[in-house]
Amino acid sequence: MNGQLNEILRDPTEIPVLLLLAGLAAAAALAWALGWLLPKVADAVPARFRTRVLTLVPALRLGIGLAVTVWAVPKVIAPTPQNLIAIVGALGIALGFAFKDYVASLVAGVVAVAERPYRQGDWVRFGAYYGEVRSVGSRAIQVVTLDDDVVTIPHGRLWTDDVANANDGKRTLLVVTEVWLHPDHDADAVQRRLTDVLTTSRYLDPTRPIRVVLVDHAGGSCYALKAYPLDARDQVAFRTDVSARAKEVVRALGVRFVERWDARPDASAAA
């Protein structure tokens, strides 16, 4: 092993140690200086250019690291054909391990194009994230959540996670609004009034069916108001409108609300 290492490395007397240390120190100082200076420049330029300036920081640091590596390696390793083949082979193996997840995501991207589990404009749920697909790239998709966060999700998660598609390429999607009430009430009257709430919403798509489903639990009655807004992007406004007006009609009927967590069977048992 030591013999092979000696064949790859230059003779210690030929390695310019001080020059290498100086070069590495200069590169580290330059990277630090850029990391300190560019954020100040970003704060000084107009706001529309701020993010563009800040994106230069990691790019320039990466460029400095690659440049100093290309400069330093020939000063340490003897540039023979055998050594170059060994280095390229080792580098290829390292990159293979480093980019195996990236390659898996690329393959999953091809599968996603063929099977179309999501498309641009679809509303999907990946684990804890729910939002509209803004773009579908070769490696990942970008999802804009209801809180206006942009989440990048690799296609590789198709191998391990379930993906729920709310509209599957259609213009609208089903919105479910829950109303939890005390079980002692006139269910027919409440169901009629909640149906009126749905049918009179200005966001409702009148061409799609509506349903008001009642499910009784240990601590309360849950009414699930199911309907379709005119556009998928109206889902939050639609749910807000329905919830606000549902409260009005329930109060007018003299029915008492219950908290959802108090109505769960496990919560009641624990109490």
SERO-4910 file (N, C-alpha, C, O; in steps of 0.05 Angstrom, whole numbers):
BEGIN
 pado doro    nc1    nc2    nc3   cac1   cac2   cac3    cc1    cc2    cc3    oc1    oc2    oc3
  Met    A     17    -24      0      0      0      0     17     25      0     12     44    -15
  Asn    A     38     25     17     56     48     18     71     51     -8     76     74    -17
  Gly    A     78     28    -21     92     30    -47     74     42    -68     84     59    -84
  Gln    A     48     35    -69     30     47    -88     26     76    -83     25     92   -102
  Leu    A     25     84    -57     22    112    -51     46    128    -59     44    150    -68
  Asn    A     70    116    -56     94    130    -63     96    134    -94    108    153   -103
  Glu    A     84    115   -109     84    117   -138     65    140   -147     70    152   -167
  Ile    A     44    144   -132     25    165   -139     34    193   -131     32    212   -146
  Leu    A     45    195   -107     53    221    -97     81    228   -107     97    211   -113
  Arg    A     86    254   -109    112    264   -116    132    258    -93    124    252    -71
  Asp    A    157    261   -100    177    259    -79    173    282    -60    169    305    -68
  Pro    A    174    277    -33    169    298    -14    186    323    -18    178    345    -12
  Thr    A    210    319    -28    227    342    -33    218    360    -56    226    383    -58
  Glu    A    201    348    -73    191    363    -96    164    377    -91    155    393   -107
  Ile    A    152    371    -68    126    383    -62    130    411    -49    143    412    -28
  Pro    A    120    432    -61    124    459    -50    104    464    -27     83    476    -31
  Val    A    111    454     -4     92    455     19     84    484     26     61    490     30
  Leu    A    104    501     28     98    529     35     80    542     14     61    557     21
  Leu    A     85    537    -11     69    548    -33     40    538    -31     21    553    -35
  Leu    A     37    512    -25     10    500    -23     -5    513      1    -28    520     -1
  Leu    A      9    515     23     -4    527     47    -12    556     41    -33    565     50
  Ala    A      6    570     27     -1    598     21    -25    600      2    -42    617      5
  Gly    A    -25    582    -18    -47    581    -37    -74    575    -23    -94    588    -28
  Leu    A    -74    555     -5    -98    547      9   -107    570     27   -131    575     29
  Ala    A    -88    583     40    -95    605     58   -107    628     42   -126    641     50
  Ala    A    -95    634     18   -106    655      1   -134    649     -9   -151    666     -9
  Ala    A   -138    623    -16   -165    616    -25   -185    618     -3   -208    628     -7
  Ala    A   -178    609     21   -196    612     44   -202    641     51   -225    648     57
  Ala    A   -181    658     49   -186    686     54   -204    699     33   -221    715     40
  Leu    A   -200    691      8   -216    702    -13   -245    694    -10   -264    710    -14
  Ala    A   -250    668     -3   -277    658      1   -290    673     24   -313    680     22
  Trp    A   -275    677     46   -286    691     69   -293    720     61   -314    730     69
  Ala    A   -275    733     46   -279    761     38   -304    764     21   -320    782     24
  Leu    A   -308    745      3   -332    746    -14   -357    742      3   -377    755     -2
  Gly    A   -356    723     22   -379    718     39   -385    742     56   -408    745     65
  Trp    A   -366    759     62   -370    783     78   -379    807     61   -396    822     69
  Leu    A   -367    809     37   -371    833     21   -398    831      5   -412    851      4
  Leu    A   -403    809     -7   -427    807    -25   -453    812    -11   -470    826    -22
  Pro    A   -457    802     14   -482    810     28   -485    840     32   -507    850     31
  Lys    A   -463    854     37   -464    883     40   -471    896     13   -486    915     13
  Val    A   -459    886     -8   -466    896    -35   -496    891    -40   -509    908    -52
  Ala    A   -506    868    -33   -534    861    -37   -552    880    -23   -574    887    -33
  Asp    A   -544    889      1   -561    908     16   -560    936      4   -578    952      9
  Ala    A   -539    942    -11   -535    968    -22   -549    972    -49   -557    994    -56
  Val    A   -552    950    -65   -563    952    -92   -594    953    -89   -604    947    -68
  Pro    A   -608    960   -111   -637    959   -111   -647    932   -103   -634    911   -108
  Ala    A   -671    931    -91   -682    906    -80   -685    884   -101   -682    861    -95
  Arg    A   -691    892   -126   -695    871   -146   -669    856   -154   -671    834   -165
  Phe    A   -646    868   -147   -621    854   -153   -609    840   -128   -589    826   -131
  Arg    A   -622    842   -105   -610    832    -81   -606    802    -82   -584    792    -76
  Thr    A   -627    787    -90   -624    758    -90   -604    749   -111   -591    728   -107
  Arg    A   -602    764   -133   -583    756   -153   -554    758   -143   -537    742   -149
  Val    A   -549    779   -128   -522    783   -117   -516    761    -96   -494    750    -95
  Leu    A   -536    755    -79   -532    735    -58   -527    707    -70   -512    691    -58
  Thr    A   -539    701    -93   -534    675   -105   -506    672   -115   -497    650   -120
  Leu    A   -491    694   -118   -464    692   -127   -445    681   -105   -424    670   -111
  Val    A   -453    683    -80   -435    675    -58   -429    645    -60   -405    638    -61
  Pro    A   -449    627    -60   -441    598    -61   -428    591    -88   -410    574    -88
  Ala    A   -436    604   -110   -424    598   -136   -395    605   -137   -378    590   -146
  Leu    A   -388    629   -127   -360    638   -127   -343    621   -108   -321    615   -114
  Arg    A   -355    614    -84   -340    597    -66   -334    570    -78   -312    559    -75
  Leu    A   -354    559    -92   -349    533   -105   -328    536   -127   -311    518   -130
  Gly    A   -329    558   -142   -308    562   -163   -281    565   -151   -261    554   -163
  Ile    A   -278    578   -128   -252    581   -115   -242    554   -106   -219    547   -109
  Gly    A   -260    538    -95   -252    511    -86   -243    493   -108   -223    479   -106
  Leu    A   -257    494   -131   -249    478   -154   -222    488   -165   -205    472   -173
  Ala    A   -219    514   -167   -195    525   -178   -170    518   -161   -150    511   -172
  Val    A   -172    520   -135   -149    514   -118   -143    484   -118   -120    476   -115
  Thr    A   -164    468   -122   -160    439   -123   -145    432   -149   -125    417   -148
  Val    A   -154    443   -172   -140    438   -197   -111    448   -196    -94    436   -208
  Trp    A   -107    470   -182    -80    481   -180    -62    465   -162    -38    461   -168
  Ala    A    -73    454   -140    -56    441   -120    -51    411   -126    -29    401   -119
  Val    A    -70    397   -138    -66    368   -142    -41    362   -159    -26    344   -150
  Pro    A    -35    375   -181    -11    368   -196     15    373   -181     36    362   -187
  Lys    A     14    390   -160     38    396   -145     43    374   -124     65    373   -112
  Val    A     23    357   -119     26    335    -99     28    308   -113     42    290   -103
  Ile    A     13    304   -135     12    279   -148     29    279   -174     28    299   -189
  Ala    A     44    258   -178     60    257   -203     42    253   -227     26    234   -227
  Pro    A     44    271   -247     25    270   -269     32    249   -290     39    255   -313
  Thr    A     30    223   -282     35    202   -302      8    191   -311    -12    194   -298
  Pro    A      8    177   -335    -17    166   -345    -30    146   -325    -54    146   -322
  Gln    A    -14    130   -312    -25    111   -292    -38    125   -269    -60    117   -260
  Asn    A    -25    146   -260    -37    161   -237    -63    175   -245    -82    175   -230
  Leu    A    -63    186   -269    -88    199   -279   -111    179   -281   -133    185   -274
  Ile    A   -105    155   -291   -126    134   -293   -136    127   -265   -160    124   -261
  Ala    A   -117    123   -246   -125    116   -219   -142    138   -206   -162    133   -193
  Ile    A   -134    163   -210   -149    186   -199   -176    188   -211   -196    192   -197
  Val    A   -178    186   -237   -204    188   -251   -222    165   -242   -246    169   -238
  Gly    A   -211    141   -239   -227    118   -230   -237    122   -201   -261    118   -196
  Ala    A   -220    131   -183   -229    137   -156   -249    159   -155   -269    158   -140
  Leu    A   -245    179   -172   -264    202   -172   -291    192   -183   -312    201   -173
  Gly    A   -290    174   -203   -315    164   -214   -331    148   -193   -356    151   -191
  Ile    A   -317    132   -177   -330    116   -156   -342    135   -135   -365    131   -126
  Ala    A   -327    155   -127   -336    174   -107   -361    189   -117   -380    193   -102
  Leu    A   -360    198   -142   -383    212   -153   -407    194   -156   -430    203   -153
  Gly    A   -402    169   -162   -424    150   -164   -439    147   -138   -464    147   -138
  Phe    A   -424    145   -116   -437    144    -90   -450    170    -83   -472    171    -71
  Ala    A   -437    192    -89   -447    219    -82   -473    225    -97   -491    239    -86
  Phe    A   -475    216   -122   -497    224   -139   -517    202   -143   -534    204   -161
  Lys    A   -516    181   -127   -535    159   -132   -564    168   -127   -582    159   -142
  Asp    A   -568    185   -107   -596    195   -102   -604    213   -124   -628    214   -132
  Tyr    A   -585    229   -135   -591    247   -157   -600    231   -181   -619    237   -195
  Val    A   -584    209   -187   -591    192   -210   -618    179   -206   -634    177   -225
  Ala    A   -623    170   -181   -649    158   -175   -672    177   -180   -693    170   -190
  Ser    A   -668    203   -174   -688    223   -178   -692    228   -208   -714    233   -217
  Leu    A   -670    227   -224   -673    230   -253   -689    207   -265   -706    212   -282
  Val    A   -684    183   -256   -699    160   -266   -728    162   -258   -746    157   -274
  Ala    A   -733    171   -233   -760    175   -224   -774    197   -240   -798    196   -244
  Gly    A   -758    217   -249   -770    238   -265   -780    227   -292   -801    236   -301
  Val    A   -766    208   -303   -775    196   -328   -800    180   -323   -819    181   -339
  Val    A   -801    166   -300   -826    151   -293   -849    170   -289   -872    165   -297
  Ala    A   -843    193   -276   -865    213   -271   -876    224   -297   -900    229   -300
  Val    A   -859    228   -317   -868    238   -343   -886    217   -356   -906    224   -369
  Ala    A   -879    191   -353   -895    170   -366   -921    165   -351   -942    162   -364
  Glu    A   -920    163   -324   -944    156   -309   -961    181   -300   -984    178   -294
  Arg    A   -949    204   -300   -962    229   -294   -977    229   -267  -1001    234   -266
  Pro    A   -962    223   -246   -975    225   -219   -980    254   -211   -997    260   -194
  Tyr    A   -966    273   -225   -971    301   -220   -962    316   -245   -944    308   -260
  Arg    A   -975    339   -249   -969    357   -272   -968    385   -261   -977    391   -239
  Gln    A   -957    403   -278   -957    431   -270   -985    441   -267  -1002    437   -285
  Gly    A   -991    454   -245  -1018    463   -239  -1034    445   -222  -1056    452   -212
  Asp    A  -1024    420   -217  -1038    402   -199  -1034    410   -170  -1013    422   -163
  Trp    A  -1053    402   -153  -1050    406   -124  -1044    379   -112  -1060    361   -112
  Val    A  -1020    377   -100  -1011    351    -90  -1003    353    -61   -997    375    -50
  Arg    A  -1002    329    -48   -993    327    -21   -970    307    -20   -974    284    -26
  Phe    A   -947    317    -12   -923    300     -7   -917    301     23   -906    321     32
  Gly    A   -924    280     38   -918    281     66   -932    305     80   -957    307     79
  Ala    A   -917    322     92   -928    345    107   -934    369     88   -945    388     97
  Tyr    A   -926    367     63   -928    390     45   -952    386     26   -956    365     14
  Tyr    A   -968    408     24   -991    408      6   -990    435     -9   -987    456      3
  Gly    A   -993    434    -36   -993    458    -51   -995    453    -81  -1000    430    -89
  Glu    A   -992    475    -96   -995    473   -125   -967    468   -138   -948    481   -130
  Val    A   -966    450   -157   -941    445   -171   -935    468   -189   -950    473   -209
  Arg    A   -913    482   -184   -906    506   -200   -889    498   -224   -892    510   -245
  Ser    A   -872    478   -221   -856    469   -243   -848    440   -239   -847    430   -216
  Val    A   -844    426   -261   -836    398   -261   -809    396   -276   -809    399   -300
  Gly    A   -787    393   -261   -761    391   -273   -752    362   -277   -767    344   -272
  Ser    A   -728    359   -287   -718    332   -292   -712    317   -267   -713    293   -266
  Arg    A   -704    332   -245   -697    319   -220   -718    323   -198   -721    305   -181
  Ala    A   -733    345   -199   -751    351   -177   -774    368   -186   -774    379   -208
  Ile    A   -794    371   -169   -816    389   -174   -815    411   -153   -804    407   -131
  Gln    A   -827    434   -160   -829    456   -141   -859    459   -134   -875    463   -152
  Val    A   -865    459   -108   -892    461    -99   -895    487    -83   -879    492    -65
  Val    A   -915    503    -89   -921    527    -74   -943    521    -54   -965    515    -62
  Thr    A   -937    522    -29   -956    514     -8   -977    537     -4   -974    558    -15
  Leu    A   -996    531     12  -1017    551     19  -1006    574     34  -1018    596     35
  Asp    A   -983    570     47   -969    592     61   -949    607     43   -934    623     53
  Asp    A   -950    601     17   -933    614     -3   -904    607      0   -886    622     -8
  Asp    A   -898    583     12   -871    573     12   -866    556    -13   -884    542    -22
  Val    A   -842    558    -24   -835    542    -47   -819    518    -37   -797    522    -26
  Val    A   -829    494    -41   -816    469    -31   -807    454    -56   -823    448    -74
  Thr    A   -781    446    -56   -770    430    -77   -770    401    -68   -759    394    -47
  Ile    A   -784    384    -83   -787    356    -76   -775    338    -98   -785    339   -120
  Pro    A   -754    322    -92   -742    305   -113   -762    284   -122   -778    274   -107
  His    A   -760    277   -148   -777    256   -159   -771    229   -145   -789    212   -144
  Gly    A   -747    226   -134   -740    201   -121   -758    193    -98   -759    170    -91
  Arg    A   -773    212    -87   -791    206    -65   -814    189    -75   -829    178    -59
  Leu    A   -818    187   -101   -838    169   -112   -833    140   -104   -852    125   -102
  Trp    A   -808    133   -100   -801    105    -93   -810     98    -65   -815     75    -59
  Thr    A   -811    118    -47   -815    112    -19   -840    125     -7   -851    115     13
  Asp    A   -850    147    -19   -873    161     -7   -897    159    -25   -895    156    -50
  Asp    A   -921    162    -13   -945    164    -28   -950    193    -36   -942    211    -21
  Val    A   -961    198    -59   -968    225    -68   -998    226    -73  -1009    210    -88
  Ala    A  -1011    246    -61  -1039    250    -65  -1043    274    -84  -1033    296    -79
  Asn    A  -1058    269   -105  -1064    290   -125  -1093    298   -122  -1111    282   -127
  Ala    A  -1098    323   -115  -1125    332   -108  -1142    337   -133  -1167    332   -132
  Asn    A  -1131    346   -155  -1147    352   -178  -1139    337   -203  -1155    336   -222
  Asp    A  -1116    325   -204  -1108    307   -226  -1112    319   -253  -1124    307   -271
  Gly    A  -1102    343   -257  -1103    357   -283  -1129    372   -288  -1131    385   -308
  Lys    A  -1148    370   -270  -1174    384   -274  -1172    413   -263  -1154    419   -248
  Arg    A  -1192    429   -270  -1192    457   -262  -1199    461   -233  -1189    480   -220
  Thr    A  -1215    443   -221  -1224    446   -194  -1218    421   -178  -1209    401   -189
  Leu    A  -1224    422   -152  -1219    400   -134  -1240    400   -112  -1253    420   -107
  Leu    A  -1242    377    -98  -1261    375    -77  -1250    389    -51  -1228    383    -43
  Val    A  -1266    406    -40  -1260    419    -14  -1278    408      7  -1303    408      4
  Val    A  -1267    399     29  -1282    389     52  -1279    407     76  -1257    412     85
  Thr    A  -1302    418     85  -1302    435    108  -1317    421    131  -1340    414    127
  Glu    A  -1304    418    153  -1316    404    176  -1328    423    196  -1317    444    202
  Val    A  -1352    416    205  -1366    431    227  -1372    411    249  -1386    391    244
  Trp    A  -1361    416    273  -1365    398    295  -1385    410    315  -1382    432    325
  Leu    A  -1407    394    320  -1429    404    337  -1434    384    360  -1428    361    358
  His    A  -1447    395    381  -1457    379    402  -1478    359    391  -1494    367    375
  Pro    A  -1477    334    400  -1495    314    387  -1525    319    392  -1541    308    378
  Asp    A  -1532    335    412  -1561    339    418  -1571    362    401  -1570    386    409
  His    A  -1581    356    377  -1592    376    359  -1609    363    337  -1609    338    335
  Asp    A  -1624    379    323  -1641    370    300  -1623    367    276  -1617    386    262
  Ala    A  -1615    342    269  -1596    337    248  -1608    345    221  -1593    355    204
  Asp    A  -1634    340    216  -1646    347    190  -1644    377    185  -1638    386    163
  Ala    A  -1651    392    206  -1651    422    203  -1622    432    198  -1618    449    181
  Val    A  -1603    421    213  -1575    430    209  -1566    422    181  -1553    439    168
  Gln    A  -1572    398    172  -1563    390    146  -1574    407    123  -1561    414    104
  Arg    A  -1600    414    126  -1612    432    106  -1599    459    105  -1593    470     84
  Arg    A  -1594    471    129  -1582    497    130  -1553    497    119  -1545    515    106
  Leu    A  -1538    476    126  -1511    474    116  -1510    470     86  -1492    479     72
  Thr    A  -1530    456     76  -1532    452     46  -1537    479     33  -1526    485     12
  Asp    A  -1554    496     46  -1558    523     35  -1533    539     36  -1528    555     17
  Val    A  -1517    536     57  -1492    551     58  -1474    544     34  -1462    562     22
  Leu    A  -1473    518     27  -1456    510      4  -1467    522    -22  -1452    533    -38
  Thr    A  -1493    519    -26  -1505    526    -52  -1505    556    -57  -1506    565    -79
  Thr    A  -1503    572    -35  -1503    601    -39  -1475    614    -38  -1473    638    -39
  Ser    A  -1454    598    -36  -1427    609    -36  -1420    620    -64  -1426    607    -84
  Arg    A  -1408    643    -65  -1401    655    -90  -1377    641   -104  -1371    646   -127
  Tyr    A  -1364    623    -89  -1341    609   -100  -1350    581   -111  -1333    567   -123
  Leu    A  -1375    573   -107  -1383    546   -114  -1385    542   -144  -1393    560   -159
  Asp    A  -1376    519   -153  -1380    510   -180  -1407    495   -181  -1409    473   -172
  Pro    A  -1427    508   -193  -1454    496   -192  -1458    471   -209  -1478    457   -207
  Thr    A  -1438    466   -226  -1440    443   -244  -1431    417   -231  -1435    395   -242
  Arg    A  -1419    419   -207  -1409    395   -193  -1427    389   -169  -1439    407   -158
  Pro    A  -1428    364   -161  -1446    356   -139  -1436    367   -112  -1412    372   -108
  Ile    A  -1454    370    -93  -1447    378    -66  -1459    357    -47  -1479    344    -53
  Arg    A  -1446    353    -24  -1456    334     -4  -1451    345     24  -1431    358     29
  Val    A  -1469    339     42  -1465    345     70  -1468    318     85  -1489    307     86
  Val    A  -1445    308     95  -1444    282    107  -1441    284    137  -1425    300    147
  Leu    A  -1458    269    152  -1458    270    181  -1445    244    191  -1453    222    183
  Val    A  -1425    247    209  -1413    224    222  -1413    230    252  -1401    250    261
  Asp    A  -1425    213    268  -1426    217    297  -1402    204    310  -1394    181    303
  His    A  -1390    219    329  -1367    208    344  -1375    208    374  -1397    216    381
  Ala    A  -1357    198    390  -1363    195    419  -1370    222    432  -1387    223    449
  Gly    A  -1356    243    424  -1360    268    437  -1374    289    421  -1376    312    430
  Gly    A  -1383    283    397  -1396    303    380  -1403    293    353  -1397    270    346
  Ser    A  -1416    310    337  -1425    303    310  -1409    320    290  -1407    344    293
  Cys    A  -1398    307    271  -1382    320    250  -1397    321    224  -1405    301    213
  Tyr    A  -1402    346    215  -1414    350    188  -1391    357    169  -1377    376    172
  Ala    A  -1388    340    148  -1368    345    128  -1382    357    104  -1398    344     90
  Leu    A  -1376    383     98  -1388    397     76  -1370    394     51  -1348    405     51
  Lys    A  -1379    379     31  -1362    372      8  -1373    385    -17  -1396    380    -25
  Ala    A  -1356    401    -30  -1364    415    -54  -1339    424    -70  -1317    421    -60
  Tyr    A  -1344    434    -94  -1322    442   -112  -1323    472   -117  -1344    482   -124
  Pro    A  -1301    486   -113  -1300    514   -120  -1298    517   -151  -1293    498   -165
  Leu    A  -1301    541   -160  -1299    546   -189  -1271    541   -199  -1267    531   -221
  Asp    A  -1251    547   -183  -1223    542   -190  -1208    531   -166  -1214    538   -143
  Ala    A  -1188    514   -171  -1174    502   -149  -1160    523   -131  -1157    518   -107
  Arg    A  -1152    545   -143  -1139    566   -127  -1158    581   -109  -1149    597    -92
  Asp    A  -1184    576   -111  -1204    588    -94  -1209    572    -69  -1227    578    -54
  Gln    A  -1195    550    -65  -1202    531    -44  -1201    543    -16  -1218    538      0
  Val    A  -1181    560    -11  -1179    572     16  -1201    593     20  -1214    593     41
  Ala    A  -1206    609      0  -1228    629      2  -1255    615      4  -1273    623     19
  Phe    A  -1258    593    -10  -1283    577     -9  -1287    566     19  -1309    568     30
  Arg    A  -1266    553     30  -1269    541     56  -1274    563     78  -1289    558     96
  Thr    A  -1261    586     75  -1265    607     94  -1294    618     93  -1307    622    114
  Asp    A  -1304    621     69  -1332    631     65  -1352    612     77  -1370    620     91
  Val    A  -1348    586     71  -1366    565     81  -1365    564    111  -1386    562    124
  Ser    A  -1341    564    123  -1338    562    152  -1351    585    166  -1365    581    186
  Ala    A  -1347    610    156  -1358    633    169  -1388    633    168  -1401    638    189
  Arg    A  -1400    627    146  -1429    627    144  -1442    603    157  -1465    604    166
  Ala    A  -1427    580    159  -1437    557    173  -1440    564    203  -1459    555    216
  Lys    A  -1421    579    214  -1423    587    242  -1448    604    247  -1461    601    267
  Glu    A  -1454    621    228  -1478    639    231  -1503    622    233  -1520    627    250
  Val    A  -1507    603    215  -1532    588    214  -1533    569    238  -1555    564    249
  Val    A  -1510    558    247  -1511    540    270  -1518    556    295  -1535    547    311
  Arg    A  -1507    580    298  -1515    596    321  -1544    604    320  -1558    605    340
  Ala    A  -1554    610    296  -1583    617    293  -1601    594    301  -1623    598    310
  Leu    A  -1592    569    297  -1607    546    305  -1605    539    335  -1619    522    345
  Gly    A  -1587    553    348  -1583    549    377  -1568    523    383  -1570    512    405
  Val    A  -1551    514    365  -1536    489    369  -1508    497    379  -1497    517    370
  Arg    A  -1498    481    397  -1472    486    410  -1449    472    394  -1452    449    386
  Phe    A  -1427    486    391  -1404    475    378  -1388    458    398  -1390    462    422
  Val    A  -1372    440    388  -1353    426    405  -1326    428    391  -1324    430    367
  Glu    A  -1305    426    407  -1278    425    396  -1273    398    383  -1280    378    394
  Arg    A  -1259    398    360  -1255    373    346  -1239    353    363  -1245    330    363
  Trp    A  -1218    363    377  -1201    345    392  -1216    333    416  -1210    312    426
  Asp    A  -1236    349    426  -1253    338    448  -1272    317    439  -1282    301    454
  Ala    A  -1278    317    412  -1297    298    402  -1285    272    393  -1300    253    387
  Arg    A  -1259    270    392  -1246    245    384  -1250    224    405  -1249    230    429
  Pro    A  -1255    199    397  -1260    178    416  -1236    174    435  -1240    169    459
  Asp    A  -1211    175    425  -1188    171    442  -1186    193    463  -1177    188    486
  Ala    A  -1192    218    455  -1191    240    474  -1212    237    496  -1207    243    519
  Ser    A  -1236    227    488  -1257    223    508  -1249    201    528  -1254    203    552
  Ala    A  -1237    180    517  -1228    158    534  -1207    166    553  -1207    158    577
  Ala    A  -1188    183    543  -1167    192    560  -1177    210    582  -1166    210    605
  Ala    A  -1198    226    577  -1210    243    597  -1224    227    619  -1235    239    637
***
